[in-house]
Amino acid sequence: MASAAAPAVPTLAPPLEQLQHLAGELRLLLPGVRVGEAQETTKEFNPETFWRRLNEAAVRVSREATTLTEVFSRLPLPPPSSQETQRLCEQVHAAIKAIIAIYYLLPKDQGITLRKLVRSAILDIVDGMAQLVEVLYITPAQSPENSDLISCNNVWVACQQVPQIPRDNKAAALLMLTKSVDLVKDAHEEMERAVEECDPYHGLLNDVEENNSDSHGNEQDDVLGCPNNQDSYWSEEDQELIIPCLALVRASKACLKKIRMAVAENGNKDQVAQLDDIVDISDEISPSVDDLALSIYPPMCYLTVRINAAKLVSVLKKALEITKASHVTPQPEHSWISLLINAIDHCMNRIKELTQNELEL
């Protein structure tokens, strides 16, 4: 009697095809992390256990990234077999899935701001690993570009950042507020520098004019969309309007600094919802400052300046109101909020005065 035929062994794809497939699988994990909710559980959350496991998972991902890189970058040795590649890809995929699963164990009641920071770290790790895998299968191992791309890859940097993540929502809120302060500070310094030099485009238009004059004689109308005329500079009226705009940005910086100080001195890490509300509205200040800063560059549209200033004022007042109503500003310490609101109103009133004629045209 004839013996039964042995089951066919599935043929493994070539190593580089397996890497390409792995990169695609890792990319598919990103949308789920961006919108994923915390896992429902009846177990009491243990912060110490969570952070220990998250750190261990990051170390594992970093280790798997190093192993994969060493195997596929070794020269002049041949590339790994299909079987070895399958094992390596499975280990990488398992390590990534494991750190994502740990992130899902962080409950919402620990704070939305904290969850956002952890989620951002996990996204950086998954994206960094996907980029690394793509480099390994797209760029020939013997090329100098391969070494450069691998050395610059951020998967190891992202893994090293995990132990630096704030451990509670108050620390997370302070980190985000500090970032907002720095962004507004940079915008304010950029505006001041342009005004002091009376050169909003920092000499760029002069360079364009000179190059254009050398190559095209007297044709100096518009080069690369940059007007080489009085529209490139501020009129006296423009400069007068810039003064309260700068003052408003300065007030924005002061608001964020005072809010950050209030959170640092009086914030309670267990009042997660109030801290999240303060961070959420404070996050809107920097983009609003940027909108106002961009609108003061010539040629200025006074209506746009007025609208953007009004939007910034609205955000600032809301941020101050939310802060005032929270636990970070005890009753006797409200006076600084009133002073800032008065300063903001003064700036806005001056902007309205200087733009009123434009509205009446």
Phi, psi and chi 1 to 4 in degrees:
 res  aa     phi    psi   chi1   chi2   chi3   chi4
   1 MET       -  129.3 -173.2  172.9 -179.8      -
   2 ALA   -68.3  138.5      -      -      -      -
   3 SER   -75.1  150.6   58.7      -      -      -
   4 ALA   -67.2  142.5      -      -      -      -
   5 ALA   -68.5  139.8      -      -      -      -
   6 ALA   -66.2  142.2      -      -      -      -
   7 PRO   -61.0  142.5   21.0  -31.5      -      -
   8 ALA   -68.9  133.1      -      -      -      -
   9 VAL   -81.3  125.0  178.3      -      -      -
  10 PRO   -60.7  138.2   20.3  -31.2      -      -
  11 THR   -79.8  128.7  -56.4      -      -      -
  12 LEU   -82.1  144.5  -67.4  173.3      -      -
  13 ALA   -68.7  156.1      -      -      -      -
  14 PRO   -57.5  154.7  -22.7   32.7      -      -
  15 PRO   -51.6  -47.1  -29.3   35.8      -      -
  16 LEU   -66.7  -33.9  -66.5 -176.5      -      -
  17 GLU   -66.3  -37.2  -76.7 -171.5   26.1      -
  18 GLN   -64.5  -39.4  -70.0 -170.5   51.0      -
  19 LEU   -63.8  -41.7  -74.4 -175.8      -      -
  20 GLN   -61.3  -41.5 -175.0  175.1   10.4      -
  21 HIS   -65.1  -41.2  179.9   69.0      -      -
  22 LEU   -62.3  -43.7  173.1   61.5      -      -
  23 ALA   -58.8  -42.5      -      -      -      -
  24 GLY   -63.3  -41.1      -      -      -      -
  25 GLU   -64.5  -40.3  -73.6 -170.9  -36.9      -
  26 LEU   -65.4  -40.5  -65.8  176.3      -      -
  27 ARG   -61.1  -35.3  -68.0  -79.7  178.2 -152.4
  28 LEU   -68.6  -19.4  -70.6  174.4      -      -
  29 LEU   -77.9  -23.4  -65.5  172.5      -      -
  30 LEU   -61.2  -47.7  -69.6  168.6      -      -
  31 PRO   -59.3  -37.2  -23.4   34.2      -      -
  32 GLY   -63.9  -37.9      -      -      -      -
  33 VAL   -68.0  -38.0  177.0      -      -      -
  34 ARG   -63.6  -35.3  -70.0 -169.8 -176.2  100.5
  35 VAL  -113.2   -2.9  -60.2      -      -      -
  36 GLY   -64.8  142.2      -      -      -      -
  37 GLU   -95.0  163.1  -63.2  -69.6  -17.5      -
  38 ALA   -65.1  143.9      -      -      -      -
  39 GLN   -70.4  132.6  180.0  179.3  -44.7      -
  40 GLU   -74.0  131.5  -63.2  -66.1  -24.5      -
  41 THR  -151.7  151.1  177.6      -      -      -
  42 THR   -91.7  -10.1   55.7      -      -      -
  43 LYS   -72.5  144.8  -67.0 -178.2 -179.3  179.1
  44 GLU   -72.6  136.2 -175.3  176.5   -7.9      -
  45 PHE   -71.3  131.1  177.5   71.7      -      -
  46 ASN  -114.2  102.0 -174.9  -39.7      -      -
  47 PRO   -56.7  -42.7  -21.5   31.8      -      -
  48 GLU   -60.3  -44.2 -173.2  176.2  -23.5      -
  49 THR   -65.9  -42.2  -59.3      -      -      -
  50 PHE   -59.5  -50.9  171.5   80.9      -      -
  51 TRP   -68.4  -34.4  -67.0  109.2      -      -
  52 ARG   -64.2  -44.3  175.8  178.9   53.8   77.7
  53 ARG   -67.3  -37.4  -69.4 -177.9   62.4 -168.1
  54 LEU   -65.3  -43.2 -168.2   69.2      -      -
  55 ASN   -62.8  -43.1  -71.8  -22.5      -      -
  56 GLU   -63.1  -39.9  -69.5  171.4   -7.9      -
  57 ALA   -65.1  -37.5      -      -      -      -
  58 ALA   -66.4  -39.6      -      -      -      -
  59 VAL   -62.8  -39.8  170.1      -      -      -
  60 ARG   -64.3  -44.1  178.8 -175.0  171.8 -169.8
  61 VAL   -60.6  -45.2  170.4      -      -      -
  62 SER   -59.9  -41.8 -179.5      -      -      -
  63 ARG   -64.2  -43.4 -174.5  170.5   60.3 -118.2
  64 GLU   -66.3  -35.9  -64.4  -61.6  -16.2      -
  65 ALA   -63.6  -41.0      -      -      -      -
  66 THR   -65.3  -44.6  -59.6      -      -      -
  67 THR   -61.4  -46.3  -58.5      -      -      -
  68 LEU   -61.2  -42.5 -169.9   69.7      -      -
  69 THR   -64.9  -44.4  -57.5      -      -      -
  70 GLU   -61.8  -40.9  -71.7  174.7  -12.8      -
  71 VAL   -68.4  -40.9  169.1      -      -      -
  72 PHE   -91.0   -4.0  -83.2   89.3      -      -
  73 SER  -111.2    0.2  -63.5      -      -      -
  74 ARG   -73.4  127.9   57.7 -170.4 -176.7 -170.3
  75 LEU  -136.0  144.7  -70.7  170.2      -      -
  76 PRO   -90.6   23.0   33.5  -34.4      -      -
  77 LEU   -65.8  152.8  -62.6  175.4      -      -
  78 PRO   -69.9  159.1   25.5  -35.1      -      -
  79 PRO   -66.0  161.7   23.5  -32.7      -      -
  80 PRO   -65.4  160.9   25.0  -34.4      -      -
  81 SER   -71.2  169.0   65.6      -      -      -
  82 SER   -63.3  -38.0  -66.6      -      -      -
  83 GLN   -65.4  -44.3  -71.3   77.3   12.0      -
  84 GLU   -66.1  -39.1 -175.0 -178.1    3.0      -
  85 THR   -62.3  -41.8  -59.4      -      -      -
  86 GLN   -59.8  -44.1 -178.2 -174.6   40.2      -
  87 ARG   -62.4  -44.4  179.2 -177.9   62.9   80.8
  88 LEU   -63.3  -43.5  -69.0  169.1      -      -
  89 CYS   -64.3  -40.2  -71.6      -      -      -
  90 GLU   -64.3  -38.0  -72.8  174.4  -10.2      -
  91 GLN   -68.0  -40.5  -72.0  175.9 -179.5      -
  92 VAL   -63.7  -47.7  167.5      -      -      -
  93 HIS   -61.5  -41.4 -164.7  -97.8      -      -
  94 ALA   -66.0  -39.3      -      -      -      -
  95 ALA   -64.9  -41.1      -      -      -      -
  96 ILE   -67.1  -44.6  -68.7  -66.8      -      -
  97 LYS   -61.3  -36.0  -68.2  -84.0  -74.5 -175.3
  98 ALA   -66.9  -43.0      -      -      -      -
  99 ILE   -71.6  -31.2 -161.7  167.2      -      -
 100 ILE   -65.8  -42.6  -69.2  173.3      -      -
 101 ALA   -61.6  -37.6      -      -      -      -
 102 ILE   -67.1  -40.5  -66.9  168.9      -      -
 103 TYR   -56.7  -41.1  156.7   63.6      -      -
 104 TYR   -64.6  -14.7  -75.7  141.0      -      -
 105 LEU   -81.8   -8.1  -64.5  175.6      -      -
 106 LEU   -82.0  110.2 -178.7   62.4      -      -
 107 PRO   -74.0  156.9   24.0  -29.9      -      -
 108 LYS   -61.9  -31.2  -77.1 -176.2  177.4  179.1
 109 ASP   -70.0   -2.5   62.2   15.2      -      -
 110 GLN   -84.5   -8.6  -67.1  -61.4  -58.8      -
 111 GLY   117.6  132.0      -      -      -      -
 112 ILE   -68.2  -37.5  -60.4  -59.0      -      -
 113 THR   -62.0  -43.8  -54.5      -      -      -
 114 LEU   -63.8  -43.3 -179.7   61.9      -      -
 115 ARG   -62.1  -37.7  -88.0 -177.1   58.5   82.1
 116 LYS   -63.7  -40.5  -75.9 -179.8  178.3  178.2
 117 LEU   -66.2  -42.5  -72.5  176.6      -      -
 118 VAL   -65.9  -43.2  177.7      -      -      -
 119 ARG   -60.3  -42.5 -179.9  179.4   65.2 -159.0
 120 SER   -60.9  -40.8  177.5      -      -      -
 121 ALA   -64.4  -41.4      -      -      -      -
 122 ILE   -67.1  -41.3  -58.7  -57.0      -      -
 123 LEU   -61.5  -40.0  -73.2  169.8      -      -
 124 ASP   -62.8  -38.8  -73.9  -15.3      -      -
 125 ILE   -67.8  -47.6  -71.7  171.9      -      -
 126 VAL   -65.0  -45.3  179.1      -      -      -
 127 ASP   -64.3  -40.4 -176.4   61.9      -      -
 128 GLY   -63.5  -40.5      -      -      -      -
 129 MET   -66.3  -41.4 -177.3   65.5   87.7      -
 130 ALA   -61.7  -41.8      -      -      -      -
 131 GLN   -62.6  -41.9  -72.2 -178.5   31.0      -
 132 LEU   -61.6  -46.2  174.7   63.4      -      -
 133 VAL   -62.1  -40.6  174.9      -      -      -
 134 GLU   -62.3  -41.2  -72.6  164.5   -6.3      -
 135 VAL   -61.4  -41.9  168.1      -      -      -
 136 LEU   -66.7  -31.6  -68.2  174.6      -      -
 137 TYR   -97.7  -19.4   82.2   76.0      -      -
 138 ILE   -90.4  -45.2  -70.1  174.3      -      -
 139 THR   -92.3  127.4  -47.4      -      -      -
 140 PRO   -55.2  136.7  -22.3   31.4      -      -
 141 ALA   -61.1  -29.8      -      -      -      -
 142 GLN   -82.3   -6.4   62.2  -90.1   28.2      -
 143 SER   -82.4  147.3   69.2      -      -      -
 144 PRO   -63.4  -29.0   15.8  -25.8      -      -
 145 GLU   -60.8  -33.1  -69.4   86.3   -5.6      -
 146 ASN   -61.7  -48.4  178.9  -83.0      -      -
 147 SER   -63.3  -41.0  -61.1      -      -      -
 148 ASP   -63.9  -45.1  -67.7  -18.1      -      -
 149 LEU   -65.3  -39.8  -72.4  167.5      -      -
 150 ILE   -67.3  -44.9  -70.1  171.8      -      -
 151 SER   -65.0  -29.1   64.3      -      -      -
 152 CYS   -88.5   -5.5  -65.9      -      -      -
 153 ASN   -64.8  143.7 -168.9  -89.8      -      -
 154 ASN   -97.1    7.6   60.6    8.1      -      -
 155 VAL   -64.5  -40.3   63.6      -      -      -
 156 TRP   -69.7  -40.1  -68.0  -77.2      -      -
 157 VAL   -61.1  -43.7  174.6      -      -      -
 158 ALA   -62.5  -40.5      -      -      -      -
 159 CYS   -66.4  -38.1  -70.3      -      -      -
 160 GLN   -68.8  -21.9  -69.5  166.6   -0.8      -
 161 GLN   -78.0  -18.5  -68.7  -59.3  -47.8      -
 162 VAL   -57.5  -45.1  169.3      -      -      -
 163 PRO   -65.0  -15.3  -21.2   33.4      -      -
 164 GLN   -88.7   -6.2  -49.9  -56.4  -39.3      -
 165 ILE   -64.4  135.6  -60.5  172.6      -      -
 166 PRO   -54.7  147.1  -24.6   33.8      -      -
 167 ARG   -94.5   -9.5  -67.1  -62.8 -170.2 -103.8
 168 ASP  -146.3  171.8   59.2   61.4      -      -
 169 ASN   -71.4  -27.8 -149.3   46.4      -      -
 170 LYS   -67.3  -46.8  177.0 -178.4  176.3  179.6
 171 ALA   -62.4  -38.2      -      -      -      -
 172 ALA   -65.0  -41.6      -      -      -      -
 173 ALA   -63.1  -42.2      -      -      -      -
 174 LEU   -64.0  -38.7  -74.5  171.3      -      -
 175 LEU   -62.7  -46.1  176.7   62.3      -      -
 176 MET   -67.0  -38.8  -63.0  -54.6  -65.6      -
 177 LEU   -66.3  -37.1  -71.5  168.7      -      -
 178 THR   -64.0  -40.3  -62.2      -      -      -
 179 LYS   -62.2  -41.3  -72.0 -178.7  177.8  179.6
 180 SER   -64.5  -42.3  -67.2      -      -      -
 181 VAL   -58.7  -45.6  169.7      -      -      -
 182 ASP   -64.2  -39.5  -69.6  -18.1      -      -
 183 LEU   -64.7  -44.4  -71.2  170.2      -      -
 184 VAL   -68.4  -38.1  171.6      -      -      -
 185 LYS   -59.6  -44.4 -179.6 -177.2  175.3 -175.3
 186 ASP   -62.8  -42.6  -71.5  -14.5      -      -
 187 ALA   -63.7  -41.5      -      -      -      -
 188 HIS   -64.3  -43.3  179.6 -111.2      -      -
 189 GLU   -64.8  -37.9  -71.4  175.4   -6.2      -
 190 GLU   -64.3  -43.4  178.5   72.7   19.1      -
 191 MET   -63.4  -45.1  -69.3  172.1   70.8      -
 192 GLU   -62.6  -40.7  -81.3 -161.9  -37.5      -
 193 ARG   -63.3  -42.9 -173.5  158.9   55.3 -112.0
 194 ALA   -63.9  -39.7      -      -      -      -
 195 VAL   -70.3  -43.8  171.5      -      -      -
 196 GLU   -61.1  -37.6  -73.3  171.2    4.8      -
 197 GLU   -86.5   -4.6  -63.2  172.1   -0.2      -
 198 CYS    50.4   34.6  -69.1      -      -      -
 199 ASP  -139.3   84.4 -175.3    5.1      -      -
 200 PRO   -58.6  -28.9   18.2  -29.8      -      -
 201 TYR  -104.2   16.3  -65.9  105.7      -      -
 202 HIS    50.8   43.7  -57.0  -61.5      -      -
 203 GLY    80.5   -3.1      -      -      -      -
 204 LEU   -61.9  -40.5  -69.4  175.6      -      -
 205 LEU   -70.8  -32.6  -63.9 -176.2      -      -
 206 ASN   -63.9  -40.6  -69.8  -24.0      -      -
 207 ASP   -62.6  -41.5  -66.3  -19.4      -      -
 208 VAL   -64.9  -41.6  170.1      -      -      -
 209 GLU   -61.2  -45.2  -83.9 -169.5   13.6      -
 210 GLU   -63.7  -44.6  -70.6  172.9    9.1      -
 211 ASN   -63.4  -39.7  -67.4  -22.4      -      -
 212 ASN   -68.8  -37.2 -169.9   48.0      -      -
 213 SER   -66.4  -38.4  177.2      -      -      -
 214 ASP   -64.9  -36.1  -68.0  -18.1      -      -
 215 SER   -99.2  -22.0   57.1      -      -      -
 216 HIS  -130.2   19.2  -63.6  -69.0      -      -
 217 GLY    64.1 -120.2      -      -      -      -
 218 ASN   -94.5    6.9  -65.0  -37.6      -      -
 219 GLU   -79.4   95.2  -64.8  176.1   10.7      -
 220 GLN  -131.4   38.7  -63.8 -176.2    8.1      -
 221 ASP   -79.6  -74.6  -67.2  -26.3      -      -
 222 ASP  -132.8  123.5  -73.9  -30.3      -      -
 223 VAL  -120.5  124.4 -179.3      -      -      -
 224 LEU    53.5   32.9  -61.3  178.2      -      -
 225 GLY    79.7    4.0      -      -      -      -
 226 CYS  -100.2  118.3  -65.3      -      -      -
 227 PRO   -73.9  129.3   25.2  -29.9      -      -
 228 ASN  -100.9   60.2  -64.6  -40.0      -      -
 229 ASN  -149.0 -163.0   51.0   41.0      -      -
 230 GLN   -63.2  -19.4   65.4  -89.0   20.9      -
 231 ASP   -68.2  -10.2  -74.1  -15.1      -      -
 232 SER   -86.3   -6.3  -51.2      -      -      -
 233 TYR  -131.8  166.5  -58.2   95.4      -      -
 234 TRP   -88.6  136.3  -73.4  -57.6      -      -
 235 SER   -79.6  173.7   65.7      -      -      -
 236 GLU   -62.3  -38.2  -70.9 -175.5    8.5      -
 237 GLU   -64.8  -39.7  -68.5   80.1    6.9      -
 238 ASP   -60.6  -46.8  -66.7  -16.6      -      -
 239 GLN   -63.2  -33.4  -67.0 -179.1   48.8      -
 240 GLU   -66.4  -38.4 -169.0  175.7    5.7      -
 241 LEU   -72.0  -30.4  177.0   55.9      -      -
 242 ILE   -64.6  -31.1  -72.3  170.4      -      -
 243 ILE   -57.2  -52.6  -66.9  171.7      -      -
 244 PRO   -70.2  -25.6   21.9  -32.9      -      -
 245 CYS   -66.0  -44.2  -69.7      -      -      -
 246 LEU   -62.3  -40.8  -92.4  173.8      -      -
 247 ALA   -63.2  -36.2      -      -      -      -
 248 LEU   -68.0  -39.4 -174.9   55.3      -      -
 249 VAL   -66.7  -38.1  173.3      -      -      -
 250 ARG   -63.4  -39.2 -160.8  157.5   44.2 -117.6
 251 ALA   -65.9  -34.8      -      -      -      -
 252 SER   -62.2  -43.6  -56.9      -      -      -
 253 LYS   -62.5  -42.2 -176.7  172.6   63.7  172.2
 254 ALA   -63.6  -40.6      -      -      -      -
 255 CYS   -58.8  -49.3  -76.5      -      -      -
 256 LEU   -64.0  -40.0  -79.5  168.2      -      -
 257 LYS   -63.7  -42.6  -77.3 -174.2  171.9 -178.8
 258 LYS   -69.0  -37.7  -68.5  -66.6  -69.8 -175.1
 259 ILE   -64.6  -44.2  -69.7  169.8      -      -
 260 ARG   -61.5  -41.6 -179.1 -177.5   61.1 -178.6
 261 MET   -63.5  -40.5 -171.9 -177.5  -59.1      -
 262 ALA   -64.1  -41.1      -      -      -      -
 263 VAL   -66.1  -41.8  170.4      -      -      -
 264 ALA   -63.2  -41.6      -      -      -      -
 265 GLU   -84.3  -35.5  -66.9  177.9   -6.9      -
 266 ASN  -120.6   -6.4  -56.1  -46.3      -      -
 267 GLY   -64.3  139.5      -      -      -      -
 268 ASN  -111.3  120.2 -177.9  -17.9      -      -
 269 LYS   -61.6  -19.0   66.8  179.1 -177.4  179.3
 270 ASP   -85.2  -14.1  -64.1  -36.9      -      -
 271 GLN   -87.2   63.3  -65.8  -82.7    1.9      -
 272 VAL   -65.8  -39.7  -67.4      -      -      -
 273 ALA   -64.7  -43.3      -      -      -      -
 274 GLN   -66.2  -40.1  -70.4 -173.1    7.2      -
 275 LEU   -63.6  -40.3  -68.2  171.7      -      -
 276 ASP   -63.3  -40.8  -73.8  -23.3      -      -
 277 ASP   -63.6  -40.5  -72.4  -16.8      -      -
 278 ILE   -64.4  -43.2  -69.8  170.5      -      -
 279 VAL   -67.1  -42.7  170.6      -      -      -
 280 ASP   -58.4  -48.3  -77.7  -13.5      -      -
 281 ILE   -73.1  -33.7 -174.0   60.8      -      -
 282 SER   -66.9  -30.5  -63.2      -      -      -
 283 ASP   -62.8  -21.3  -80.1  -12.3      -      -
 284 GLU   -82.9  -12.6  -64.4 -178.9   26.5      -
 285 ILE   -69.9  -48.8  -65.6  175.9      -      -
 286 SER   -59.4  -48.0  175.1      -      -      -
 287 PRO   -59.9  -35.4  -23.3   33.4      -      -
 288 SER   -68.9  -37.4  -60.7      -      -      -
 289 VAL   -62.8  -43.2  165.5      -      -      -
 290 ASP   -60.1  -41.2  -71.4  -16.9      -      -
 291 ASP   -62.1  -42.7  -72.6  -17.4      -      -
 292 LEU   -67.2  -42.3  177.0   59.1      -      -
 293 ALA   -61.5  -42.8      -      -      -      -
 294 LEU   -65.2  -32.5  -72.4  171.7      -      -
 295 SER   -75.8  -11.9   64.8      -      -      -
 296 ILE   -89.0   -6.4   71.0  163.1      -      -
 297 TYR   -75.4  140.1  -79.7   82.4      -      -
 298 PRO   -72.5  153.1   24.7  -32.0      -      -
 299 PRO   -73.4  129.1   26.8  -33.2      -      -
 300 MET   -79.1  137.6  -77.0  174.7   67.2      -
 301 CYS  -106.5  109.3  171.5      -      -      -
 302 TYR   -61.6  -33.9  -75.1   14.7      -      -
 303 LEU   -64.5  -41.7  178.5   58.2      -      -
 304 THR   -64.6  -42.0  -58.0      -      -      -
 305 VAL   -59.1  -46.0  171.9      -      -      -
 306 ARG   -63.8  -43.2  179.4  167.8  175.8  156.1
 307 ILE   -63.6  -46.1  -70.5  171.1      -      -
 308 ASN   -67.1  -35.1  -72.6  -24.6      -      -
 309 ALA   -64.6  -42.6      -      -      -      -
 310 ALA   -63.8  -38.7      -      -      -      -
 311 LYS   -64.0  -43.1  -72.9  179.0 -179.9  177.1
 312 LEU   -63.5  -43.5  175.0   56.0      -      -
 313 VAL   -59.3  -42.2  166.5      -      -      -
 314 SER   -61.1  -44.1  175.2      -      -      -
 315 VAL   -65.9  -43.0  170.9      -      -      -
 316 LEU   -62.0  -44.6  -70.2  172.5      -      -
 317 LYS   -65.6  -38.3  -73.9 -172.3  173.1 -178.7
 318 LYS   -65.7  -41.0 -171.1  173.4  179.8 -178.1
 319 ALA   -61.6  -42.0      -      -      -      -
 320 LEU   -69.0  -38.3  -68.5  172.3      -      -
 321 GLU   -64.4  -44.3  -72.0  166.0    5.0      -
 322 ILE   -64.4  -40.4  -71.9  173.3      -      -
 323 THR   -65.3  -43.2  -56.8      -      -      -
 324 LYS   -61.8  -36.8 -177.3  177.6 -179.8  179.4
 325 ALA   -80.6   -6.3      -      -      -      -
 326 SER   -94.9  177.6   74.9      -      -      -
 327 HIS   -74.8  -10.7   70.7  -76.6      -      -
 328 VAL   -80.6  -10.9  -55.8      -      -      -
 329 THR  -124.6   88.8   47.8      -      -      -
 330 PRO   -58.4  156.0  -22.4   32.3      -      -
 331 GLN   -48.1  -47.2 -168.0   64.6   38.6      -
 332 PRO   -69.1  -11.1  -16.3   30.4      -      -
 333 GLU  -103.7   24.2  -60.0 -178.6   19.3      -
 334 HIS   -83.0  -13.3  -77.5  174.5      -      -
 335 SER   -59.9  -37.0   57.5      -      -      -
 336 TRP   -64.1  -29.0   63.7  -91.5      -      -
 337 ILE   -67.5  -43.8  -66.7  179.3      -      -
 338 SER   -63.5  -39.6  -60.7      -      -      -
 339 LEU   -63.3  -41.8  -71.0  172.9      -      -
 340 LEU   -68.6  -39.1  -79.9  171.4      -      -
 341 ILE   -63.0  -40.5  -71.1  176.1      -      -
 342 ASN   -62.9  -41.8  -71.2  -22.6      -      -
 343 ALA   -64.5  -41.3      -      -      -      -
 344 ILE   -63.7  -44.4  -68.6  164.7      -      -
 345 ASP   -62.2  -40.2  -76.2  -21.5      -      -
 346 HIS   -61.4  -44.6  176.9   75.2      -      -
 347 CYS   -62.0  -45.0  -65.8      -      -      -
 348 MET   -67.3  -39.8 -169.8   65.0 -134.5      -
 349 ASN   -62.1  -39.3  -71.6  -23.7      -      -
 350 ARG   -67.0  -39.8 -176.7   60.3  179.2  149.7
 351 ILE   -63.0  -39.2  -69.3  169.7      -      -
 352 LYS   -63.3  -43.3  -74.0  178.9  178.9  177.1
 353 GLU   -59.3  -45.2  -71.6  174.0   16.0      -
 354 LEU   -75.8  -16.0  -64.8  171.4      -      -
 355 THR  -109.3    1.6   56.6      -      -      -
 356 GLN   -62.7  -40.8 -169.9   59.7   37.5      -
 357 ASN   -60.7  -37.0  -71.0  -19.4      -      -
 358 GLU   -63.0  -38.4  -68.9  -69.7  -41.6      -
 359 LEU   -69.2  -27.2  -62.2 -178.8      -      -
 360 GLU   -86.1   -9.8  -67.2  172.0   -7.1      -
 361 LEU   -71.3      -  -68.4  176.5      -      -
